[in-house]
Amino acid sequence: MPHPAPTEQPSIPGTTIFDGRMAMKGYPLNKMCFSFNEKANRDAFLHDEDAYLEKYGLTEEHKEAVRSRNVLRMIAAGGNIYYLAKLAGIFGLTVQDVGAQQTGMSVEEFKAKLVDAGRN
């Protein structure tokens, strides 16, 4: 018996759902981030960020999200966190930095929350 096609994604307040639509929207951004598996590509990005963004055909929304170093904006632009982690590493952002951005906390508040959660 076939499953009915979903008509609409459920809404999760404060969460961007990464579905097929977002995958298409973020494809150039995610493809660029995947390229950072190679050191030469990371070096090329650091040498001339604008040229590297152009090479992968990023939209203005993608470019502004990358330039702002704001992971939430990158996610809203269709970025997948697993690929964005490669870009965050180039910027020197840690997992705690990204978590703090996602929760709207300072890094110190986010780290304290993690420690507290580990006690419970």
C-alpha positions in Angstrom: 0.0 0.0 0.0 1.6 3.3 -1.0 2.1 6.1 1.5 0.3 9.4 0.8 2.5 12.2 -0.3 3.1 14.8 2.4 1.3 18.0 1.7 3.1 20.3 4.0 6.1 20.1 6.4 5.3 20.4 10.1 6.4 23.7 11.6 8.9 23.5 14.4 9.3 27.0 15.9 12.8 28.4 15.6 13.9 25.5 13.3 14.6 25.6 9.6 13.5 22.3 8.1 16.1 20.9 5.6 13.9 19.3 3.0 14.1 19.0 -0.8 13.2 22.6 -1.4 16.0 23.8 1.0 18.4 21.3 -0.5 17.8 22.9 -3.9 18.1 26.4 -2.6 21.3 25.7 -0.8 23.0 23.4 -3.4 25.7 25.9 -4.5 26.5 26.7 -0.8 26.6 23.1 0.2 28.7 22.1 -2.9 31.2 24.8 -2.0 31.4 23.7 1.6 31.9 20.1 0.5 34.9 21.3 -1.6 36.6 22.2 1.7 37.5 18.6 2.2 40.6 19.5 0.2 43.2 21.7 1.8 44.0 23.4 -1.5 40.3 24.6 -1.7 40.4 25.9 1.9 43.5 27.8 1.0 42.0 29.2 -2.2 38.9 30.4 -0.2 41.1 32.1 2.3 43.2 33.7 -0.4 40.3 35.2 -2.3 36.9 34.6 -0.7 34.9 36.6 -3.3 36.4 34.7 -6.2 35.7 31.4 -4.5 32.1 32.4 -3.8 31.7 33.3 -7.5 33.3 30.0 -8.6 30.5 28.1 -7.0 27.7 30.4 -8.2 26.5 31.4 -4.8 23.4 33.7 -4.7 23.6 37.1 -3.0 21.8 35.6 -0.1 24.4 32.9 0.2 27.3 35.3 -0.2 25.9 37.7 2.5 25.4 34.7 4.9 29.0 33.6 4.4 30.4 37.1 4.7 28.4 37.6 8.0 29.9 34.4 9.4 26.4 33.7 10.7 25.6 30.0 10.6 21.9 30.6 11.1 21.8 32.8 8.0 23.6 30.1 6.1 21.0 27.5 7.3 18.2 29.9 6.3 19.9 30.2 2.8 19.7 26.4 2.4 22.9 25.4 4.1 23.1 21.9 5.6 24.9 22.0 9.0 27.0 18.9 8.1 28.5 20.8 5.2 28.5 24.2 7.0 30.7 22.7 9.7 33.6 22.6 7.2 33.2 26.3 6.5 32.8 27.1 10.2 36.1 25.4 10.8 37.8 27.7 8.3 36.4 30.7 10.2 37.8 29.2 13.5 34.3 28.6 14.8 33.9 25.7 17.2 30.8 23.5 17.6 30.1 25.5 20.8 30.2 28.8 18.7 27.7 27.3 16.3 25.5 26.0 19.1 25.5 29.4 20.7 24.4 31.1 17.5 21.7 28.5 17.1 20.3 29.1 20.6 20.8 32.8 20.7 23.2 32.5 23.7 26.7 33.7 24.3 29.3 31.0 23.9 29.9 31.0 27.7 26.1 30.6 28.3 25.9 27.7 25.8 29.0 25.9 27.3 27.4 26.3 30.8 24.2 24.9 29.5 26.0 21.8 28.1 27.9 21.3 31.4 24.6 21.6 33.4 22.9 19.1 31.0 25.7 16.7 31.6 25.0 16.7 35.3 21.3 15.8 34.9 
